[in-house]
Amino acid sequence: MLINKQLLEKYNIPVPRYTSYPPANYFNEEFDYRQAVNLIEKSNDEEPQNISFYLHIPFCSQLCYYCGCNTHITKDRNSILSYVEILKKEILLYKNSLSKDRKISQIHWGGGTPDYLDIKSIKEIMHIFRDHFNFIEDAEIAMECHPAHLSFDYLEELVNLGFNRLSIGIQDFDKTVLNYVNRALPNLPVEEIVHFLHKKNVSVNLDFVYGLPGQTPESFRQTIEKAITVSPDRLALFSYAHVPWVKPHQKLLEQFHLPNAEYKTAMFEAAYNLLTESAYVSIGLDHFAKPNDELNSALNNKSLSRNFQGYCTRETTGQVYAMGVSGISQLSSGYLQNTKDINSYREHIEKGIFPFEKAYFLNENETLIGKIITEIMANRFISFDVIEKKFNISYEEILKITGLDINTLKEFEKEGLLEISEREISITHQGMFFLRNIASSFDPLLKNSKKQFSKSL
């Protein structure tokens, strides 16, 4: 695939990443707590019925300068153990609020660095889930891991606890790049980690970031070539988002040469071509999976879904209930974000109160717009027949609600980014790289927005 350079210049503009609709910077600090609790209770009677839990573990041993996550740098094990105790109490708060008839389809541990926790803490948390909730068959139990903290004994313990998917944050195999961004090196050879986990029937994602200082199209190509030989089940290629107005520490990277949009595009092109010419299929915006992967089956059936934790099938998709500081619950009727302050988080939980700091309550129009944007970002396809039927609404009303300019769609089509039939829109291979731009054309909030977003490329 070759990305049109003129389109690159035209569409490399700030637009949302659309991991939610509306994006998280629209969430409001002024909300009624009772209304937020009602949102959880209401979710028991909404679809999907499955439960997806997200646990945010914010602790890291050192700060990676590219990081955009909510993290706390510490080596104080007592403060980490104290956080775990509060997290366990928050799980029980949800146990009392969620219907016993509902089942867990997914537990995702993110951070921060979840594998910075000791195994004893992870065991205690998983036992709470096992003791108080029911699970669907083959529920996905996943963790984001920093390879600097992994040992074979630790991995064995995770397997014994039921973890069946690990996402390992490699970012780059080039040690110079890792040194520039202050990321600790893997404790074990990555190929040995993947081989070990495959023997245990654990699915492995390898995550990479392109656009970091020190990277070139050729060096990143070599990283992906090595990744292919390691043969993970899935790979993710994340475009580095330079947002120093949100994360001031990212300014530290400006002392080095940050690749421009053209270089970043060349990196993605090289990686895309290598992966799709070998054993991988392109999924969504930036993920790749082997042809027999359930994500590929879901994409072919146009039933792929997406949340803050990434792409998932509708079988494992649940409404997301997030625990830990800064965690965002994604419910059918709205979003609830926990406080980012650990002390405030602790005080709320000790009082038996959910630690919500922000909320957003969706109206019917926003639910419809979110559905359309999810279909673009996940399945690269929109059927207006399906949208009309699901929301009992006409095509003309859809245009009015989204504020869509048909001429914008026609321009996308002329540029080869999508194809329009009478009742459907299909994103082309070229258009896949501009999914955020295409999705934004259905977003009426952007028309008068003063919100800041990262550039699309």
C-alpha positions in Angstrom: 0.0 0.0 0.0 1.2 3.5 -0.9 -0.4 6.4 0.9 -1.2 9.4 -1.3 1.2 12.2 -0.2 -1.3 15.0 -1.2 -4.0 13.4 0.9 -1.5 13.1 3.7 -0.9 16.8 3.7 -4.6 17.6 3.5 -5.8 15.3 6.2 -3.0 15.4 8.8 -5.1 17.6 11.0 -6.2 17.4 14.7 -9.2 15.0 15.0 -10.4 12.7 17.8 -9.2 9.1 18.1 -12.8 8.1 18.7 -12.2 5.4 21.3 -15.4 6.8 22.6 -18.1 9.1 21.4 -18.1 11.9 22.5 -14.3 11.8 23.2 -13.2 11.9 26.8 -12.3 15.6 26.8 -16.1 16.3 26.5 -16.8 14.6 29.9 -18.1 17.0 32.5 -17.1 17.5 36.1 -20.5 19.0 37.0 -22.9 16.1 37.3 -25.3 14.6 39.8 -23.8 11.6 41.7 -27.2 9.9 42.0 -27.7 10.2 38.3 -24.3 8.5 37.8 -25.2 5.6 40.1 -28.5 5.3 38.3 -26.5 4.9 35.1 -24.9 1.8 36.5 -28.2 0.4 37.7 -29.8 1.2 34.3 -27.0 -0.7 32.5 -28.3 -4.0 34.0 -31.2 -3.8 31.6 -29.3 -2.6 28.5 -27.2 -4.3 25.8 -24.7 -5.8 25.7 -25.6 -7.8 28.8 -22.0 -9.1 29.2 -19.7 -7.4 31.7 -16.3 -6.2 30.8 -14.1 -5.1 33.7 -11.1 -2.8 33.3 -8.6 -2.4 36.1 -6.2 0.5 36.0 -2.9 -0.1 37.7 -1.1 3.3 37.5 2.3 2.4 38.9 5.5 2.3 36.9 9.1 2.0 38.0 10.2 4.8 35.6 8.6 7.2 33.2 8.6 6.6 29.5 8.7 10.0 27.9 6.2 9.3 25.2 3.6 8.1 27.7 0.1 9.5 27.5 -1.4 7.4 30.3 -2.2 8.2 33.9 0.8 6.9 35.7 2.6 7.2 39.1 6.3 6.6 39.3 7.2 4.9 42.5 9.3 2.1 44.1 7.3 2.3 47.3 5.7 -1.2 47.5 3.6 -0.3 50.6 1.8 2.4 48.6 1.1 -0.1 45.8 -0.2 -2.7 48.3 -2.4 0.0 49.8 -3.9 0.8 46.4 -4.6 -2.9 45.8 -6.6 -3.0 49.0 -8.8 -0.1 47.9 -9.2 -1.6 44.4 -10.5 -4.8 45.9 -13.1 -2.8 47.8 -14.1 -1.0 44.6 -14.8 -4.4 42.9 -17.2 -5.3 45.7 -19.0 -2.0 45.2 -19.7 -3.1 41.6 -20.6 -6.6 42.9 -23.5 -5.0 44.9 -24.6 -2.9 41.9 -24.6 -5.3 39.0 -27.2 -8.0 38.4 -26.2 -11.5 39.5 -27.6 -12.8 36.2 -25.0 -11.1 34.1 -21.6 -12.7 33.3 -18.1 -11.5 32.8 -16.8 -11.8 29.2 -13.7 -9.8 29.6 -11.2 -8.6 32.3 -8.6 -6.2 31.1 -5.7 -5.0 33.2 -4.1 -1.8 32.0 -1.9 1.0 33.3 0.6 2.1 34.0 2.3 -1.2 34.4 0.0 -4.0 35.7 2.8 -6.5 35.8 4.6 -4.2 38.2 2.3 -5.7 40.8 3.4 -8.8 42.7 1.7 -12.1 41.9 0.1 -12.3 45.4 -1.9 -9.1 44.7 -3.0 -10.3 41.3 -4.2 -13.6 42.8 -6.2 -11.8 45.5 -8.0 -9.6 42.9 -8.7 -12.5 40.5 -10.1 -14.6 43.4 -12.6 -11.8 44.2 -13.8 -11.9 40.6 -14.1 -15.7 40.7 -15.8 -15.8 44.1 -18.5 -13.1 43.3 -19.2 -13.2 39.6 -20.0 -15.7 36.9 -18.1 -15.9 33.6 -19.0 -16.8 30.1 -17.1 -19.8 28.6 -13.7 -18.7 27.3 -13.9 -15.3 28.8 -10.9 -13.1 27.8 -8.6 -12.4 30.8 -5.9 -10.0 29.5 -3.1 -7.9 30.8 -0.9 -5.2 29.3 2.7 -6.1 30.2 6.1 -4.3 30.3 8.7 -6.9 29.2 11.2 -5.4 31.7 9.2 -7.0 34.6 8.5 -10.4 33.1 10.1 -13.6 34.2 9.1 -17.2 33.3 7.9 -17.8 36.9 5.7 -14.7 36.8 4.3 -15.7 33.4 3.6 -19.2 34.7 1.6 -17.7 37.6 -0.4 -15.6 35.3 -1.3 -18.6 33.2 -2.4 -20.5 36.3 -4.7 -17.6 37.2 -6.5 -17.9 33.9 -4.9 -15.2 31.9 -5.3 -16.1 28.2 -4.1 -13.0 26.4 -1.1 -10.8 27.1 -0.3 -7.5 25.3 3.4 -6.9 25.6 4.6 -3.3 25.0 7.7 -3.7 22.9 7.4 -0.2 21.3 10.6 -0.8 19.3 13.4 -3.4 19.2 16.0 -0.7 18.6 17.8 -0.1 21.9 18.8 3.5 20.9 15.1 4.4 20.4 14.2 2.9 23.8 17.0 4.8 25.5 15.8 8.1 23.9 12.3 7.6 25.3 13.6 6.3 28.7 12.0 2.8 28.4 13.6 0.0 30.3 14.8 -3.0 28.2 13.1 -6.4 28.2 14.2 -8.7 31.0 13.9 -11.8 28.7 14.3 -12.2 24.9 10.9 -11.4 23.5 10.9 -14.4 21.2 11.4 -16.6 24.3 8.4 -14.9 26.0 6.2 -15.5 23.0 7.3 -19.1 22.6 6.7 -19.8 26.3 3.2 -18.3 26.2 2.2 -20.1 23.0 3.2 -23.4 24.6 0.7 -22.5 27.4 -2.1 -21.6 24.8 -1.9 -18.0 25.7 -2.6 -15.5 22.9 0.1 -12.8 22.5 -0.2 -9.2 21.2 3.0 -7.2 20.6 2.5 -3.5 20.7 4.7 -1.0 18.8 4.8 2.8 18.6 5.9 4.7 15.5 6.9 8.3 15.4 9.4 8.2 18.2 12.8 10.0 18.2 15.5 7.9 16.5 13.1 5.9 14.4 13.5 5.9 10.6 11.4 4.0 8.0 14.3 1.6 7.6 14.9 1.0 11.3 11.1 0.5 12.0 11.0 -1.9 9.0 13.7 -3.9 10.8 11.7 -3.9 14.0 8.6 -5.3 12.2 10.7 -7.9 10.3 11.9 -9.1 13.7 8.3 -9.0 15.1 7.1 -11.3 12.2 9.8 -13.8 13.0 8.6 -13.8 16.6 5.1 -14.6 15.3 2.7 -13.1 17.8 -1.0 -13.7 17.3 -1.7 -10.0 16.9 0.3 -6.8 16.5 -0.7 -3.2 17.1 1.0 -0.2 15.5 0.2 3.0 17.5 1.0 6.4 16.1 2.8 8.4 18.7 0.6 11.3 19.8 2.7 14.3 20.8 0.4 16.3 23.2 2.7 18.2 25.6 -0.1 20.5 26.5 -1.7 17.4 28.2 1.5 15.5 29.1 4.3 18.1 29.8 7.0 15.4 30.1 6.6 14.7 26.4 8.5 18.0 25.8 11.7 16.0 26.8 11.4 14.3 23.4 11.7 17.6 21.6 15.5 17.7 22.3 15.7 14.8 19.8 14.5 14.7 16.2 10.8 13.7 16.1 9.8 12.1 12.8 7.5 14.3 10.7 4.2 13.1 9.2 5.9 12.0 6.0 8.4 9.9 7.9 5.6 8.4 10.1 3.6 7.5 7.0 6.6 5.8 5.5 7.0 3.8 8.7 3.4 2.7 8.7 3.5 1.9 5.0 6.6 -0.3 5.4 5.1 -2.1 8.4 1.7 -2.5 6.7 3.2 -4.0 3.6 5.5 -6.4 5.5 2.7 -7.6 7.7 0.0 -8.1 5.0 2.5 -9.8 2.7 3.3 -12.3 5.4 0.9 -13.9 7.8 -1.3 -11.0 9.0 -4.5 -9.3 8.1 -5.2 -5.6 8.8 -7.8 -5.0 11.5 -9.4 -1.7 12.1 -7.2 1.4 12.3 -3.9 0.0 13.5 -4.1 -3.6 14.5 -3.1 -6.8 12.7 -4.1 -10.4 13.3 -3.5 -13.8 11.8 -6.1 -15.0 9.3 -7.6 -17.6 11.7 -8.0 -15.0 14.5 -11.5 -14.3 15.8 -11.0 -10.6 15.1 -10.6 -11.3 11.4 -13.7 -13.5 11.5 -15.6 -10.6 13.2 -14.3 -8.1 10.6 -15.4 -10.3 7.8 -18.9 -10.6 9.4 -18.9 -6.8 10.1 -19.3 -7.6 13.8 -16.1 -6.1 15.1 -16.4 -3.9 18.1 -14.1 -1.4 19.9 -13.7 0.2 23.3 -10.9 2.0 25.2 -9.1 -1.4 25.6 -9.0 -2.0 21.8 -10.8 -4.1 19.3 -12.9 -7.1 20.3 -15.6 -9.4 19.0 -19.2 -8.9 19.9 -19.1 -12.2 21.8 -16.6 -10.8 24.3 -17.9 -7.3 24.2 -19.5 -6.1 27.3 -20.4 -2.8 28.9 -17.2 -1.7 30.5 -17.0 -1.1 34.2 -13.7 0.6 35.0 -11.9 0.4 38.4 -8.9 2.3 39.6 -7.8 5.9 39.2 -8.7 7.5 35.9 -10.6 4.4 34.7 -13.5 5.2 32.3 -16.7 3.1 32.4 -18.3 2.8 29.0 -22.0 2.0 29.4 -24.8 2.0 26.9 -26.2 5.3 28.1 -23.1 7.2 29.1 -19.5 7.4 30.5 -18.2 7.6 34.1 -14.6 8.5 34.8 -12.9 7.9 38.1 -10.8 10.6 39.8 -7.1 10.7 38.8 -6.0 11.5 42.3 -5.1 8.5 44.4 -5.9 10.1 47.7 -9.3 11.2 46.5 -9.9 7.7 45.1 -9.0 6.1 48.4 -11.3 8.5 50.4 -14.3 7.8 48.2 -13.9 4.0 48.3 -13.5 4.0 52.1 -16.8 5.8 52.4 -18.5 3.2 50.1 -18.9 5.8 47.3 -17.9 5.4 43.7 -15.0 7.7 42.9 -16.4 9.4 39.9 -14.8 12.7 38.9 -16.5 13.2 35.5 -19.5 11.9 33.6 -21.3 12.1 30.3 -24.9 11.1 29.8 -25.7 10.2 26.2 -28.9 11.3 24.4 -30.4 9.3 21.6 -28.7 11.3 18.9 -25.3 10.8 20.4 -25.9 7.1 20.7 -26.7 7.0 17.0 -23.6 9.0 16.1 -21.4 6.8 18.3 -22.8 3.7 16.5 -21.9 5.1 13.1 -18.4 6.2 14.2 -17.7 2.8 15.8 -18.8 1.0 12.6 -16.3 3.2 10.6 -13.5 2.7 13.1 -14.0 -1.0 13.6 -15.7 -2.5 10.5 -14.8 0.2 7.9 -18.4 -0.1 6.7 -21.8 1.6 7.2 -25.1 0.1 6.3 -27.8 2.8 6.5 -30.4 0.1 6.3 -29.0 -1.4 9.6 -28.8 2.1 11.2 -32.4 3.0 10.2 -33.7 -0.3 11.5 -31.7 -0.2 14.8 -32.8 3.3 15.6 -36.2 3.4 13.9 -35.1 6.5 12.0 -35.0 7.6 8.3 -32.0 8.3 6.2 -32.9 12.0 6.0 -33.0 12.1 9.8 -29.6 10.5 10.1 -28.1 13.2 7.8 -29.8 15.9 10.0 -28.6 14.5 13.3 -25.0 13.9 12.1 -24.8 17.2 10.2 -23.2 15.2 7.4 -22.4 17.0 4.2 -23.0 14.6 1.3 -20.4 16.6 -0.7 -17.8 15.6 1.9 -18.6 11.9 1.3 -18.4 12.4 -2.5 -15.0 14.1 -2.1 -13.8 11.2 0.0 -15.1 8.9 -2.8 -13.4 10.9 -5.5 -10.1 10.7 -3.6 -10.4 6.9 -3.4 -11.0 6.7 0.4 -14.4 5.1 0.3 -17.0 3.7 -2.0 -20.7 4.7 -1.9 -23.5 2.4 -3.0 -27.2 3.2 -2.7 -27.4 2.2 1.0 -23.8 1.5 2.1 -20.4 3.1 2.5 -17.3 0.9 2.4 -13.8 2.2 3.3 -11.1 1.4 0.9 -7.5 0.3 1.7 -6.3 3.8 1.1 -9.2 5.2 3.2 -8.2 2.9 6.1 -5.3 5.3 6.9 -7.8 8.2 7.1 -10.5 6.5 9.3 -10.4 9.3 11.9 -10.9 11.9 9.2 -13.8 10.0 7.7 -15.4 9.4 11.1 -15.1 13.1 12.0 -17.4 14.0 9.0 -20.3 12.4 11.0 -19.4 14.3 14.2 -21.5 17.5 14.6 -19.6 18.4 17.8 -16.5 19.2 15.8 -18.2 22.0 13.9 -17.8 24.5 16.7 -15.4 22.7 19.0 -12.4 24.4 20.7 -11.2 21.1 22.1 -7.6 20.1 21.3 -6.8 16.7 19.7 -3.7 15.0 18.3 -3.1 15.1 14.6 -4.5 12.2 12.7 -1.2 10.9 11.3 
